[in-house]
Structure formats: structure tokens, C-alpha cells
């Protein structure tokens, strides 16, 4: 009897495992057969939206659509260059083709080619990471991803008929490998409601945007390779400078802005000889490449060319012509890293810090800064103990790692929160603090010092506000600065909206006048934001209480300076 029961139990277990495997197979087949359709995203969440009046740009006539409260007009998916496909893959962007009739610009253009996550994985990330998952039948689709991605979006106040308005030209982040123009964190309705025209756009990413190759340089009339995504940004900026007047914008009052890799790109635009006269100010959030040896988003040309040769070998290609014949969906699977700009002698003429030392950078004023927990998400799978702490610091501080440990020993810094899968360790808080500075905040200290030396206005912030969404991690400030809290219902409270209103006012004032304290007649009471100077090194803390604080990285920055000067 016991043997019979044992065999029966074993058989039941086998049947259970078999049933589970069959269920998994059926789930997989169902997932494959019922994947949501690919579609482009509507410019406004309104059924049958009202079209705008016709606007004439260099390539032809366009219309946009009016948003739900009739306060903002959105012109989405406006071509600013030819599709970089076929023979135009890995070439400088070409001027957009003209069209006949009136083009309806009511839908955002596709995302640039990039690796995308399965919908179930994205949903899980929202549940466990940002806690912002909401089930909706309206979002059961996959975003269109294409090489044909060079489109921009313009947000302007509806029915405006006054003096030309200031313009913000925004470069999205994403390590130069991911991202798209219509991400809800930096849509432009709120700026348009404050009489600032807002422009964002897509540009080539990853292998399509930043691969370098000697053959490509030889075929280029400008001898360039490795900066195709940056050249797209420059083409978009030129298009805006030439056409924004048709939307009521002032081509002589353009502020370029960006976050993360977008901020590094802004830094590159500031030193590029191709952008002189195209903008007047810069807003930079959480990255830059003005250090002598930037920690990311920038590499030596030799390294870029080595990667280019690896790509040829990876895909079994003999030359660029062979690579151009390979489907984009295959190329995007590359294991190589193409997430950096380089000195190509055309888009970037020399190491950016040299341009700053000569005072030949273009921005006449700078608003910039970073967040408290910039690096924490990038280190969430790293355990930092007393034993491995120094080893973990060596990639960013080399032989000066012991000096940093003396300043910030294990346990000297503790975070108010960690990601759920973070293995932590007794040195984790200190490690996160140091990397947050080196990878992100330090670049703004360098950039700000150059502006100060040149006698140009510079303002520096430090975002520390906590919330249920991104909190004060990397990118957490964007949704406040660009006024998009409403896209995340339940994640923010009244204190968040109050801070967002003030940050929007600082940002739009700066776009209007070059001074975040002046330009608004909204009646909002702002705390004075003084010019930054290196002697005091005070930052404007953005939190429930807005106040000046000592730069928390002041002593650490001196150690990083010392390390940089040995490179």
C-alpha cells in the first residue's frame, strides 16, 4: 500500500510538471500569435482632434492638432531630414524632401532603431521599479521602431498672435542607444502654456548613430565618421532655426536642453563648429563631456574605429557596402557598444575641454545640475563591501581610490531607499555617492567653472525631492521641470505639483531671458536663484523647501580633479 501511494504520488508529480510545461507552451504560442499590433502614437489623446491652421515650412504645408483643453497645438512627426536608409545609412543627414498638398502632422514619428523589451518585461519593470503600472486597453500596442526616424515635434500655444516666442530645443537621453521623442517625461504642452515653444525630436542611435569606420570617413565629403546621431541633432537644430518663425518662434532666442546623454549631446552642440549662431543658451541635466576624460558618452576615435572593425567581423561583412545590405533588425542586435561621440574633426573639432579653455563655446548662459541618487540604478546589481570597495572605485579614480575612501569610508553615506533587488553591502551607500558624482554631477562642476571663468552666467541646481515614481534618482527631475506629473496619476501629491510649478517657471524664465528669476508674470513666488560661483560652491536645492546648500561633492570633486589631471 505504501509503495502504491508512493508511486501514485510520483505519477501525480510528473503529471503536474507535464501540465505546467504544456501551459507554458500554450502561453508562449498565445503570446506569439496575439502580440499587439505595431502603431505610431497620436499627438494628442483626443478622439477626432481639431486640426490647426496650415503652417508653411521650407518643405511644404503642414497642419497639427489641438490638445484636449484647446490650449496647445502639437505638430508631430514633421520630417527634418531624409530617411537615413539604404545608401544613406551612416551618412550625414540630408535635407528633407518637399511634398505636395498639406501634410497632416498628427502622429509622432517612429522610435529610432534600438533594442526593445518584451511588453511583459516592461510591465514587470513598472511594477517592481517605478510602481507606475496601469492596465489599459488603450495601450495594447507596440511602438513603431524604424531607421526612418528623423522627425521632430513642435508644441506651441494655441491661437497665439503676438511677439515671437522663445524656443526650447530638447535632446532626449538614453545612453545614445535608446529613447524617443514623445516620452511623456519631456512632452512640451506645459512649456507651450507658459508661452515657450518646445521642440523635441528623434535621432539615430547605437550602431546606426555612432559607429565609426575608416571607409565611411573616406566616402564622406567632410571626412567624418562616428557622430551620425550628433549630426542629426545639428540638422534638426538648423531646421528649427530656419523654420520656427512659421510657428511664431524667435530663431534668435533658442535654448538647447537635454538630460543624461541628451545633456552630453547639448555639451557637444555647445562646442561644435557647425552650430555657431543657431542658439543662445543651454540647459543641461545630469551629464556633460567637458571634463578632460569624460566618464561616458565620449570616446577616442581609435577606440571607435576598433569597434567598427569588430562590427564588420561580427556580421561577416567585408566592407561597408556589405553592412548596408544587412537588415536593420539584425544590425540592432550587435553586441558592440556604440554609445559614445568622438572627435571627428567635423562635428566635434577637438576635445571639448580645449574649446572651453579657448572660450570658443557657443552658449551665452547655462542652467545645469544633477540629482541626489544619480548612479544608484546603474549599480543596483553591485554588492559593495569593505573588502571590494577600493576595487570598485578604481575604474573611476585609479590610484586615488584610497584617498576617496578616507573621505568616504564604508557606512559614511546611507541612502534613504534602495532598489528591491539591490544586494547592498556596508559600503554601498558610499559607493553610490561617489559614482553619482563621478558619472554625473562632476561634469556640471567642470562645466560651471568654465562658464564662470568666461564671465558668463551659470546657475546650478541639486534635485533631492522624493516621490513614489523615480524619486531623486537619475531622470527624476524631468517630469517636474517639464510639467508632466499628470502622466503618472497617483505617483505625486500636492507638494510635487508645487515644486513642479516652480521648476517650470525657473526653466521657462531662463529660456525667455537667460535668468531663471526673471521672465514670468504668472504671480508665482520664486526663491532667488543666485549665480553660481566656485568660491562658495552653493547649489539651489530643489525640494519641498527650495534653498541654497553647500555642494555635497565639494571635497570629492577636488579628488576627481586630481585624478583627471593625471590622465
N, C-alpha and C positions, 0 to 999 in steps of 0.2 A: 504493500500500500504506500509506504513512504517513497519507494523507488518510483512508483507510478505518479505520485504527486510531484516528485522532483522533475520527472520527465515532462509532465504536463506544464509545470511552471516554466521549464526551459523552452518548451514549444510556444507558450504564450509570449515569452520574451522575444523569441525570434519573430513571431507574427507581429508583435508591437513595433519592432525595429523595421520590419519589412513595410508595414503600413505607413510608418513615419517617412521612410525613403520614397515610397510611392507618392505620398502627399507632397514631399519636397519636389519631386519630378513634375507633378501636376502643377504645383505653384510656379515652377520655372517655366513650363510650357505656357501657362496662362499669362505670366508676366511678359514673355517674349511676344505672344500673339496679341496682347491687349495693351502694348505700350502706348502711351498717349501720343497724339499727333504733334508734329513739329509746326510751330506757328510763330509769327512775329507779334510783338506786343503792341497793343493800341496805345496811342499817345495820351489819351485821357480815358478814364473809367466812366464813360458816359455812352449810353445807347443812342445811336444816331446823333452824334455831336454836331453842333453848328460849325460850319466852315467859316474861316476868316475871309477877309477881303484878299484879293490877289496881291502878291508881293513879287516884284520883278528883281531877280538876281542875274548875275552875269550869264548863266547858262539857260535861263528861261523863266517862265512864270510859275509860281507855286501858291498853294493855299495850305493853311494849317487848320487846327481845330481849337475850339474854345472849351476850357475846362468846366467842371460842373457848376461852380459858383459864378461863372461868366467873368471872372477877374483876370484870367491869364489866357493868352493864346500860345499854343505849342505847335511849332513846326518841326516835325520829327522825320528822321530818315532823309535829310537833304544831302545829296551827293556833293562831296567836296573834292573828289578826285576820281579818276577812272578806277575800275575794279582791277586790283593788282593780281591778275590771274594769267595763266598761260605764259607768254614771253615776258609779261610784266612782273611775274613773281621775282622777288629780290632785285627790283629796280627802283630807282627814285620814283615817287608818286608823280603821275601825270595829271594835267588839268582835267577836270570833269568834262564830259561831253555835254553838248547842248541838247535840248529836247524841244519838240513842238507842242503846242497846246499848253494846258495848265496841269502841272504835276500835283496830285493830292498828297501832301506830306502829313499823313495822319497816323503813321505806324513807324515805330522805331526800327532802324536797320538791324541786321543780324549781328550777333556777337562775332568778334574776330576768332579765327581758328584757335582752339585751345582744348585741352583735355577737360572733359566734363564728368561729373559724378552721376551715378545712377540716382534716380529720384528717391528710392528708399534710403540711400546713404545720406542724401541732402536732408531728408526729413529727420533722420536719426540725429544728424548734427544739430539741427534746430532744437530738437527735443532735449538733448543732453548738453549742448554747448550754449546756445543763445536763449534757450527756453522760449522760443518765439514761433513754435509750430502751430499752425491753424489749418484745420481741414476745410477745404472749399472746393466746390465743383467748378469754380471759375478758373482755377489754376492747374487743371489737369492737362498740361501740355508740356512739351519740351521746347526750350528756346532755340530759335534758328541759329546755327553756327556756320559761318561761311568765310572763305577767303575774300569774297565780295563784301567788304565790311566798312569801306571808307565813307561813312555817313555821319552827319552831325545833327544836333537838335538845338533849336533856339526857343527860349521861353521869354515872352515879353508881356508887359501889362496890356490888357485888352483896351481897345479904342483909345490908345494914347495918342495925343496930338499936341506935343509940347516941344521943349528943347531936347536936343539929342541926349540920350541917356547913357550913363556909364555901363560898361560891359565887363562881365567876369567870364573868362575862358578857362574851363575846368578840365584838367587832365586826370583821368581815373588811375587808381593804383592797381596792385595785383602782381607785384614782382616782375612786371613786364612779360608775364606768361598767362595771366588770367584777367578777368574783369570785362566790363561792358559799359556802354554809355548811359543806359537807362536804369541803373541800380537805384533803388529807392532812397539810399542814404544821401545822394547828391543830385536829386532832381531839382529843377530850378523854379518851381512855382512860387515859393516863398520869397525868393530874391526879386522875381518879377513884380510881386505885390508891393515890394519896397522900392520900386522904380529903378531896378538894376536888371538889365538884360543878361540872361545867363545862357551860356553855350557849353554843351558837353559833346563828346564825340567818341568814336572808336578808332583804334589804330592797330597796325599789325603787331602781333605778339609772338614770343617764343621763337621757334625756328624760322618762322616767316618774317619776323620783325628784327631779329638781332643775330642771325647767322652771318658769319664773315667768311670770305673765300677770295683767294688771290685772283681767280678767274673773273669773279664778279667785279672786283676793283678794276681789272684791266678793261672790261667791257663798258664800264661806267664813264660817261663823258667828264665826270667830276672826280674820277679815281676813288670813289667811295665804296665802302662795304661795311656791314655790321651795324648800321644805325637806321635801318629802313623804318622802324616804328617811330623813331625820333623825327625822321624826315616827313612821315605822315603828319605828326603833330605840327611841324613847321608849315606844311601845306595847308592844314586846317586853319592855323593862325593867320596865314596870308589870306585865305578865303574870307575869314571873318573880317579882317582889316579892310578888305576891298568891298565887302557886301553888307556889312552890318548896318550901314546907313539906311539901307532899304527897309530895315526893321525898326528904325527910329533910334539906333545906337550911335554912339560917338566913336569913330575909329581912332580918335586921338586920346581916348580915355579908356583903354583896355587894361584890365588887371588879369594876369595869368595866375591860376591857382591849381593846386594839386595836393594829393595826400599819398603817403608812402612812396611807391615807385613813381606815382604821379608827381610827388613833391621833388624827387630826384630829377624827374624829367623837367620840371619847372626850373630847377637849378641849371640843367643843361641848356634850356631855352635862353636863360639869362646870359650865358657865355657864348652862345652860337653866333658866329658872324652873319648867319642867314636871317636873324630875327631883329636886327637893329632897326628901330623905328616902328616896330609892329605893336609894342605895348609900352606901358609906363611903370607899372608896379607889379609886385609879386606877393602871393600868399602861399606859404609853404608849411605843410603839416606832416610832421613825423618822417622826415628823411631829407638827405641832401648829399651832394657829391663834391663839396668844396674842400674837404679835408685832403691832406697830401696823399693819403692812401685810403680812399673810401672803403668802408667795410662791405658794401654790397651795391648792386645796380651799376657797377662800373668795373671794367677790366682792361688789362693791357691788350693791344692789338695782337701781339704774338699769341697770347692765350686764346683770343677769339679765333684766330686763324687755325690754331691747333684743333680747336673744337670743330671748326668747319671741315677739316680733313677727317676727323673721326666720323662726322655725319656721312661723308661720301662712303667710307668703309662700312658703316652700319647698314646702309641701304644698298650696298653693292653697286654704287654708281661710279663711273669713270670720270665724269665731269658734271658741270652744272646743267648741261643740256639733259643728261640722264635724270638728274634730280627734278627738273621741271616737268618730266613726264610722269612722275610718281604722284598718285592721288594724294590730295591734301589730308584726307583722313588717315592715311598711312604715315605720312611725314610727322603728323602731330603726336604720334606715339613714340617719337625719338627718346632715347634715354639720356641724350646730351643736355647740358644746361645752356640755355640761351636766354639769360635773364639779366644781361648787362649791356650798357652802352660802352663805347670805346672812342679813343682819339682816332678819327679817320681823316683828319686834315681838311674836312669839308664842313660837316655839320658841327663837329667839335674840333677846333683847330689845335688845341694844346690841352695839357692837364688843366682842369677848371681852376684850381687854386692859383695857377700862374696868371690867368686872366684877371682874377680878383686882385692879385698883388699889383698888377698894372693899372687897376681901376677901369678896365675896359668892359666890365659887365654892364648890362643894359637897364636893370631895374633901378628906378629912382627912389623907391621906398620899399620896405619889406615888413610884412606881418608874418610871424612864424612861431613855431613852438611844437610841443610834444605832450604825450600823456604819461600818467604815472606808471602804468604797467605795460609798457610798450612790448617788451620781449617775452612776457610770460607765456603767451600762447605758442610761441615758436620753440619754447623749451619744455613744453608740457610732458614730454616723454623722457626727460632727463632727470636722473636722481643725482643730487649734489650733496656729497658727504664731506666730512673733514678730510678724508683720505684722498678724494679725487678732485677737490675744489681747485687746487692750483693747476692741475692738468686741464681742467675745463676752461680756465681763464687764458691759457697760453695762446690759443688761436687769435685772441684779440689784444693781448698785452705782452706776449712773449716773455722776456726776462724780467719785465716789470710786474709780473703777476704777484710775486711775494709782497711788493710794495702796496698793491691794491688790497691784498689780504690783510695786511697790517692795518690799513684804513678801515676795511670792512670784513672783519673775521666772520666765520660761521656764526649765525644767530644774531648778527648785528642788525639785520633787516628781516622783518617778518611781514608777509603780505596779509591783507585782511581777508583774502579768499584765494583758493587755488582751484584749478580745473579738476573735475571729478576723477580723471584718470592719472593725475599728476603723482608720480612716485615720491616727490618732495625730497626729504633728506635735510639734515640740520643746517646745511649751507645753501639751501635752495633760495631762500629769500634774498640773501646777499648776491647770489649768482644772478638772479633775475634783475636785481637793481643795477648791477654793473653792465649786464648786456643791454638793458633798456637804454642806458646812457650811450654805450659804445655804438650800438647798431642804429640808434635813432636820435636821441637828444643831443649827443655831442656834435653832430653835424650842424645843428642850429646855433650852438655856441660859436663854432668856427665861422659860419655864415654871418652871424650877427656882428662878430668882431670885425670882419672885413667891411661891412656896411658902416660901422662906427668909424673906422679908420678913414673911410672915404667921405665922412661928414654927411652921410645920407640917413634919413630917418629909418629907425628899425624898432619894432615892437615885438616882445617875446612873451608867450603865454605858457602855462603849465596846467593841463586839464586833469582834475582829480575827482570829478563827480562820479559817485557810484549809482547804479541803477540795475534793473532786472535783466537788461539786454546785454550790451557789450561792456557795460560799466566803464572803467577808465583804462581798459585795455587798448591795444592798437586799433585804430579806426573808430574808437568810441566817441570821439568828439564830433565826427562829421554830421551825424544826424541832428545834433544841436546847432552847429554852425550854419547848416543849410536849411534848417527849419522843416525837417521831415519826420518828427516824432509821431505824427498821426499814422504813418505807415506801420506802426508797431503797437496796436492797441493793447492796453493792459501792462505794457512794459515801463511806462513812465507816469509820474504823478505831477501834481501842480508845481512842485519845486523844479522839476525838469523843464517844464514849459516856461517857467520864469527865466531860468538860465538860458534856454534856447533863444528866447526873445532878445535877451541882451547880447548874446553872441552873434546872432544875425545882424543886430544893429551895429556892433563893432565891425563886423566883416563888410557890411554894405557901406558904412561910413567910409571905411578905408578905400573901397572901390570908387566912391564918389570923390573923395577929397585927398586921399593919402594920409589921413589922420583918423584913427578909429573913434576918436572922441567927437568929431565934427561931421555934420552932413545930414543928420536926421532931424525931422520936425515932428516925429511921432509922439513926443511927450514922454518917452521912456527915460527914466533917470539912470544914467550910467556912472559907475565908479570911474574916476580918472585913470586912464592907462598911459603912464609916462613913457617917454622914450627910454629904451634900454641902454645901459652903459656898462662897460666891462669892469669899472672900478667898484660899483655897487652890486652888479650882477643880480638884480632883482627881477623876478618874473611875476606876471599877473596870474595868480591862481584863479582858475575858473571852477567854482563850486557853488554851493548854496550861498556862501559868503565870498564875494569877489574882493580880493585883496592882494597887495604886494607881498611876496615871500622871498626869502633868500633862495638862490638856486641850490637845490638839494645835491646837485652834482658838481658844485664848485671845486671841491678838492679833488674829486675823481677826475674831472676834466684836465686838471694840471698833470696828472699821471698819464692820461691818454695823450695829451700834447707831447709829453716827453717821449712816449713810445712812438708817436707819429714822426717826430723829428729824427728818429734813428732809422726810419725806413727808406 
